[in-house]
Amino acid sequence: MFVDRKDTSATTSKPVIAIVGGGYSGAAVALHLARNDCDAQVVVFEPRTEIGRGLAYSTPDPDHRLNVPDHRMTLISEDPNHFKNWLGSAEAPILPGGSATLAGEIFAPRAVFGQYVAACLADLVTAGRIIHRKETVIRIDAEARGYFVYGSQGAPLRADVVVLAASHPAPALPVELNALAHDIALIADASAPGALDQIAPQERVLIVGSGLTAADILATLARQGQRAPVHVLSRHGWRSQPHGPKQPEAQADFATNPSATALSLFRRVRLALDAEAARGVTWHAVFDKLRAQGPAIWAALSLPERQRFLRHLRALWDIHRFRIAPQTHATLVQAERQKSAIFHAARILAVQRLPGGIEISIRPRGRRDTSTLVVDRVILATGPAHGQVIADNPALASLAKQGLVQPDPLKLGIATGTDARAIGVSGPVHGLYVAGPLARGTVGELMGVPEVTAWAEHVAGRIRQSLPVHARPEAAE
């Protein structure tokens, strides 16, 4: 099929920066390019009506809350209270009851944070400093002058710089559930609009996975009046932990002479936990320090040690790092007390569709005997299939075919340099940058808003330094 490659960038001599994905990561990069007077035309490809909401902050469910308090959420690292102050402005909506804790911290609905991000960019969009193309990028081609970015609706855009800020991929179906791949009882993506609306209160439900997504699902089902028991299953049976009390910062230091192995890091953390407990400080502060010093810790680990960390310590890290909002935690505690939510530490052995429902054979952790669950619905809550992000995204797949992107060695996202450039099969790629969780393999901790914001500021800074001259998008010498 003939494709018209007419240059559709605006009639300007300014360099063109195309940001592929206008969720939080893409919005943050766009903001920090525009607010720092970057002498370029910034174009964000985002099919939603507003930039900044993305998948996470588009949910309309008021029970889907931010998992950290207001004073830790900001688009601008140098202004940690930016979101908190916005909540107190006339522009912000009235929060639903119960958003504030007794300690005065606010855990706002995620949709409100999405509104905040969109509001921060609105004036820049109106002024034309950021151009919003309401399209999904389906292909990116490298050319002698830069890149051609093909949207799903309009003509292609010629860009000097491309920033990849793709969304999380959907969960992968565990092989044990392959028999349900085409069954209407399977809800493979609980984040899809209206995905949980189809569940009747009397239907028996199994949630596979017990992290933050499972907590959101339980909160939604409770609000919808769920009456039948909901089973929640994961291999370890571990759940996201609640937040702790306000307390002093941990004295532990993991960045000075950082551990070179996963085992030594584990031992170091155990010693720090004991030392902090002796002075009345809980584990929360220790993990906060680990998170803050994450880049230095991760950089000190070799690839084999990073792999060991992910294999042996990731699940333990996740449940302490990704904490649950107090309101959601209270809902889960009540559901478990009333036995409307039943948690299992077990493996799925087999699945069979029967006239009376779906029979699921499981083996509880640490036991040889098996037991059976019979449910009407199965919901995946196993987290994004990060290893599939290139295959599942047409724009990334097109770049991979040209050798310009590849999976990182840990299969957490895209191979990325510390300078935020994508690493293709021949090395770093000129003018191609990676924002957000796609760069996790390089940074380590890059899922929370503070880390994504800091990385976006880094990406924007690297782009500003490289303008206005960009070489052909091939491997750097």
C-alpha positions in Angstrom: 0.0 0.0 0.0 1.3 3.4 -0.9 1.9 5.7 2.0 2.3 9.5 1.6 5.3 10.6 3.5 4.6 14.3 3.1 6.3 16.2 5.9 3.4 17.1 8.2 5.3 19.0 10.9 4.3 22.6 11.3 5.8 25.2 9.1 8.6 26.0 11.5 12.4 25.6 11.5 12.2 24.3 15.1 13.1 20.7 15.7 10.1 18.4 16.2 9.9 16.1 19.3 7.3 13.4 19.1 6.2 11.8 22.3 4.6 8.4 21.7 2.1 7.9 24.6 0.5 10.7 26.6 0.0 8.9 29.9 1.8 10.1 33.0 5.3 9.3 31.6 4.8 11.1 28.3 3.0 14.0 30.0 5.9 14.5 32.4 8.4 14.6 29.6 6.3 17.1 27.6 5.8 19.3 30.6 9.5 19.5 31.4 10.4 20.2 27.8 7.8 23.0 27.5 8.2 24.6 30.9 12.0 24.9 30.4 11.6 26.8 27.1 12.8 24.0 25.0 13.2 25.5 21.5 11.3 22.8 19.8 7.8 21.8 18.7 6.5 19.1 21.2 3.9 16.8 19.8 2.2 14.2 22.0 0.4 11.2 20.4 -2.3 10.2 22.9 -5.7 8.9 21.8 -7.5 10.0 25.0 -9.1 13.4 25.2 -6.6 14.7 27.7 -2.9 14.3 28.1 -1.7 12.8 31.4 -4.4 10.4 32.4 -3.2 7.3 30.7 -4.4 3.9 31.8 -3.7 4.3 35.6 -5.4 7.7 36.0 -8.4 7.2 33.7 -10.3 4.9 36.0 -13.6 6.4 37.0 -13.9 4.2 40.1 -13.7 6.4 43.2 -12.4 3.4 45.2 -9.3 3.2 43.0 -7.1 5.4 45.1 -3.5 6.6 44.9 -1.4 4.2 46.9 0.8 7.0 48.3 -0.3 10.2 50.1 -0.7 13.6 48.4 2.6 15.0 49.6 4.6 12.3 47.7 2.9 12.9 44.4 4.2 15.7 42.1 5.0 16.5 38.5 7.9 18.7 39.6 10.5 17.2 41.8 11.7 20.5 43.1 8.2 21.2 44.3 7.2 18.1 46.3 3.9 19.7 47.5 2.8 20.6 44.0 -0.1 18.1 43.9 -0.9 18.7 47.5 -1.2 22.5 46.9 -3.3 21.9 43.8 -5.8 19.9 45.8 -6.3 23.0 47.9 -6.9 25.2 44.9 -10.2 26.3 43.4 -9.3 24.3 40.3 -9.4 20.9 42.1 -12.6 18.9 42.6 -14.2 18.2 45.9 -12.7 14.9 47.2 -15.1 12.1 48.2 -15.5 11.4 51.9 -12.9 9.4 53.6 -10.0 10.5 51.4 -8.1 11.9 54.3 -6.7 9.8 57.1 -6.7 10.6 60.8 -3.1 11.7 60.3 -4.2 14.3 57.8 -2.7 12.5 54.7 -4.9 12.5 51.6 -5.2 9.3 49.4 -7.1 10.8 46.5 -8.9 8.8 43.8 -6.6 8.1 40.9 -8.9 10.0 38.6 -8.2 13.2 40.6 -4.5 12.8 40.1 -5.2 12.4 36.4 -7.2 15.6 36.4 -4.2 17.3 38.1 -1.8 16.2 35.5 -4.1 17.2 32.7 -4.6 20.6 34.3 -0.9 21.2 34.5 -0.5 20.7 30.8 -3.8 22.4 29.7 -2.4 25.9 29.4 0.6 24.7 27.5 -1.6 22.8 25.0 -3.9 25.9 24.6 -0.8 28.1 23.9 0.4 25.6 21.3 3.6 24.9 23.2 2.4 21.2 23.3 0.5 19.8 20.4 -1.9 17.0 21.2 -2.6 14.5 18.4 -5.5 12.3 19.5 -4.1 9.2 17.8 -2.4 5.9 18.5 1.0 5.5 16.9 1.0 2.4 14.7 4.4 2.7 13.1 7.7 4.6 13.4 10.2 4.6 10.5 13.8 5.9 10.7 14.8 8.2 7.9 17.9 10.2 7.0 16.4 13.4 8.5 14.9 11.8 11.6 11.8 9.7 11.9 8.4 9.4 10.4 5.7 8.8 13.0 2.5 7.3 11.7 -0.7 7.8 13.7 -3.9 5.8 13.3 -5.8 8.7 11.8 -3.8 11.5 10.3 -0.8 11.9 8.0 2.7 10.9 9.3 4.7 13.4 11.3 8.4 14.0 10.6 10.2 14.2 13.9 13.8 14.9 14.8 13.4 13.2 18.2 11.1 10.5 19.4 10.3 9.7 23.0 8.9 6.3 23.7 6.4 6.5 26.6 4.2 3.4 26.0 1.7 2.1 28.4 2.0 -1.1 30.4 1.1 -4.2 28.5 -1.8 -6.3 29.6 -1.2 -9.3 31.9 -0.1 -12.6 30.2 -2.4 -15.6 30.6 -0.7 -18.2 32.8 -0.2 -21.5 31.0 -2.3 -23.2 33.6 -5.3 -21.2 32.5 -4.9 -21.8 28.8 -8.1 -23.7 28.7 -9.9 -20.5 29.5 -8.2 -18.4 26.8 -11.5 -18.0 24.8 -13.9 -18.4 27.6 -16.2 -15.5 28.4 -15.8 -16.2 32.1 -12.2 -15.0 31.9 -11.5 -11.3 32.4 -8.0 -11.0 31.1 -7.6 -7.2 31.6 -9.5 -5.9 34.6 -8.4 -2.4 33.8 -10.4 -2.3 30.6 -13.4 0.1 30.9 -16.4 -1.8 32.3 -14.5 -5.0 32.6 -16.0 -5.7 36.1 -19.4 -4.4 35.4 -20.5 -7.7 33.9 -20.0 -9.6 37.2 -23.2 -10.3 38.9 -23.2 -10.1 42.8 -24.0 -13.8 43.1 -21.2 -15.0 40.9 -18.3 -16.8 42.4 -15.0 -15.2 41.5 -11.3 -16.2 41.5 -8.7 -13.4 41.3 -5.3 -14.7 40.2 -2.7 -12.5 41.8 -2.8 -10.8 45.2 -1.1 -7.4 44.7 -2.4 -3.9 44.2 -4.5 -4.8 41.2 -6.3 -7.5 43.2 -7.0 -4.9 45.9 -8.5 -2.6 43.4 -10.7 -5.4 42.1 -11.9 -6.3 45.6 -12.7 -2.7 46.3 -14.8 -2.4 43.1 -16.6 -5.7 43.7 -17.4 -4.6 47.3 -18.9 -1.3 46.0 -20.9 -3.2 43.4 -22.5 -5.3 46.2 -20.7 -8.6 45.7 -22.4 -11.3 47.7 -20.7 -14.5 46.6 -17.2 -15.3 48.0 -14.2 -14.0 46.1 -11.1 -16.2 46.1 -7.7 -14.5 45.8 -4.8 -16.8 44.8 -1.1 -16.3 44.5 1.9 -18.6 44.9 3.1 -17.0 48.1 -0.1 -15.6 49.3 1.6 -12.4 50.1 -0.3 -9.1 49.9 0.6 -5.5 49.5 1.4 -4.0 53.0 -0.3 -1.0 54.5 1.4 2.3 55.2 3.1 2.8 58.5 3.0 5.7 61.0 4.7 9.0 60.5 8.2 8.6 61.8 11.8 9.7 61.4 13.8 8.9 58.3 15.8 5.7 58.5 19.5 6.2 59.2 20.4 3.3 57.0 22.6 4.0 54.0 22.6 1.6 51.1 24.2 3.9 48.5 27.6 4.3 50.2 29.7 1.3 49.2 26.6 -0.4 47.7 26.2 -4.1 47.8 27.6 -6.0 44.8 25.4 -9.1 45.2 21.7 -9.7 45.9 22.6 -11.8 48.9 24.7 -9.2 50.5 22.0 -6.6 49.8 19.5 -8.8 51.5 21.7 -9.2 54.6 22.4 -5.5 54.7 18.7 -4.8 54.7 18.1 -7.3 57.5 20.7 -5.6 59.6 19.2 -2.2 58.9 15.7 -3.4 59.8 17.0 -4.7 63.2 18.9 -1.5 63.8 16.0 0.8 63.0 13.6 -1.4 65.1 15.9 -0.9 68.1 15.3 2.9 67.8 11.6 2.5 67.3 11.5 2.9 63.5 9.5 0.5 61.4 10.4 -1.3 58.2 8.5 1.3 56.2 11.3 3.9 56.7 13.9 1.3 55.7 12.1 0.5 52.4 11.6 4.2 51.8 15.4 4.7 52.0 15.9 1.7 49.7 13.5 3.3 47.2 15.2 6.7 47.4 18.6 5.1 46.9 17.4 2.6 44.3 19.3 3.9 41.3 22.7 3.7 43.1 21.8 0.2 44.5 20.7 -1.1 41.1 23.8 0.3 39.3 26.1 -1.6 41.6 24.6 -5.0 40.8 25.9 -6.9 37.8 23.4 -8.4 35.3 23.6 -11.9 37.0 23.0 -10.3 40.4 20.0 -8.3 39.1 18.6 -11.5 37.8 19.1 -13.2 41.2 17.4 -10.2 42.8 14.4 -10.5 40.5 14.2 -14.3 40.9 14.5 -14.5 44.7 13.6 -11.1 46.2 11.3 -9.4 43.8 8.1 -10.7 45.3 9.2 -9.7 48.8 10.3 -6.2 47.6 7.0 -5.7 45.7 4.7 -6.2 48.7 6.7 -3.8 50.9 7.4 -1.3 48.2 3.9 -1.1 46.6 1.8 -0.3 49.6 -1.9 -0.1 49.8 -4.0 3.0 50.6 -5.5 2.8 54.1 -9.0 3.0 52.8 -8.5 0.1 50.5 -6.7 -1.9 53.2 -9.7 -1.4 55.5 -12.0 -2.8 52.8 -9.8 -5.8 52.5 -9.5 -6.4 56.2 -13.3 -6.3 56.5 -13.8 -8.6 53.5 -11.5 -11.2 55.0 -13.0 -10.9 58.4 -16.5 -11.5 56.9 -15.1 -14.3 54.7 -16.3 -12.6 51.6 -12.7 -12.6 50.5 -10.7 -15.8 50.9 -6.9 -15.7 50.3 -5.0 -18.7 49.1 -1.2 -19.4 48.9 -1.3 -22.0 46.2 -0.5 -23.1 42.7 -3.1 -23.8 40.0 -2.7 -27.3 38.7 -5.6 -27.7 36.3 -8.7 -26.0 35.0 -11.9 -27.6 33.7 -15.1 -26.1 32.4 -18.1 -27.9 33.9 -21.9 -27.2 33.5 -21.9 -25.8 37.1 -18.9 -23.5 36.7 -15.2 -23.6 36.3 -13.4 -26.2 38.4 -9.9 -25.2 39.4 -7.5 -27.7 41.0 -5.0 -26.1 43.3 -2.1 -27.2 45.5 -1.7 -25.1 48.7 1.8 -23.9 49.3 3.9 -26.4 51.4 1.5 -29.3 51.0 1.2 -32.3 48.8 -2.6 -32.7 48.8 -4.8 -30.7 46.4 -8.1 -29.0 46.7 -10.7 -27.7 44.3 -12.4 -24.3 43.8 -15.5 -23.9 41.7 -16.1 -20.4 40.4 -18.0 -18.5 37.7 -15.4 -15.9 36.8 -11.6 -15.8 36.7 -9.9 -12.4 36.8 -6.2 -11.9 36.0 -4.4 -9.6 38.4 -0.8 -10.9 37.8 0.6 -7.6 36.7 1.8 -6.3 33.3 3.6 -8.8 30.9 6.6 -6.5 30.6 8.4 -9.0 28.4 5.7 -8.7 25.8 5.8 -4.9 25.5 7.5 -4.8 22.1 5.4 -7.6 20.6 2.2 -6.1 21.8 2.9 -2.5 20.7 2.9 -1.9 16.9 5.0 1.2 17.2 7.7 -0.6 19.2 7.5 -3.6 17.0 8.2 -1.5 13.9 11.3 0.0 15.6 12.4 -3.5 16.6 12.2 -4.7 13.0 14.7 -1.9 12.1 17.0 -2.9 14.9 16.4 0.3 16.8 14.9 -1.2 20.0 15.3 -4.5 21.7 14.2 -5.9 25.1 16.5 -5.2 28.0 18.3 -8.3 29.3 15.9 -8.6 32.2 12.8 -8.5 30.1 11.5 -5.5 32.1 11.1 -3.2 29.2 13.4 -1.7 26.5 17.2 -1.7 26.5 18.1 1.9 27.5 21.3 3.7 28.3 21.9 5.8 31.3 21.6 8.8 28.9 17.9 7.7 28.3 18.6 6.7 24.7 17.3 3.5 23.3 20.0 0.8 22.7 19.4 -0.9 19.4 21.2 -4.0 18.1 24.2 -1.8 17.1 24.3 0.4 20.1 22.7 3.7 21.3 20.3 5.3 18.8 20.4 9.0 18.0 17.2 10.9 18.7 15.3 7.9 20.3 14.6 8.2 24.0 12.8 6.0 26.5 10.6 7.4 29.3 8.8 5.8 32.1 8.7 2.1 33.2 10.0 1.0 29.8 13.5 2.0 31.2 13.2 -0.1 34.3 16.0 -2.5 33.4 18.5 0.4 33.5 17.1 2.3 36.4 15.7 -0.4 38.6 13.0 1.3 40.5 10.8 3.2 37.9 7.2 2.5 38.7 6.2 5.1 41.2 5.4 8.7 40.4 8.5 10.3 42.1 10.8 8.0 40.2 9.0 8.5 36.9 9.0 12.2 37.4 12.7 12.3 38.1 13.5 10.2 35.0 11.2 12.4 32.8 13.2 15.4 34.0 16.4 13.5 33.1 15.0 12.6 29.6 13.9 16.2 29.0 17.3 17.5 30.0 19.2 15.1 27.7 17.0 16.1 24.8 17.5 19.8 25.4 21.2 19.3 25.5 21.2 17.5 22.2 19.1 20.0 20.3 19.1 21.4 17.7 21.5 19.0 15.8 20.6 15.3 15.5 22.4 12.8 13.3 20.8 10.1 11.3 18.9 7.6 13.6 21.4 4.9 13.6 23.9 3.5 16.1 26.2 6.2 17.5 29.9 5.9 16.7 
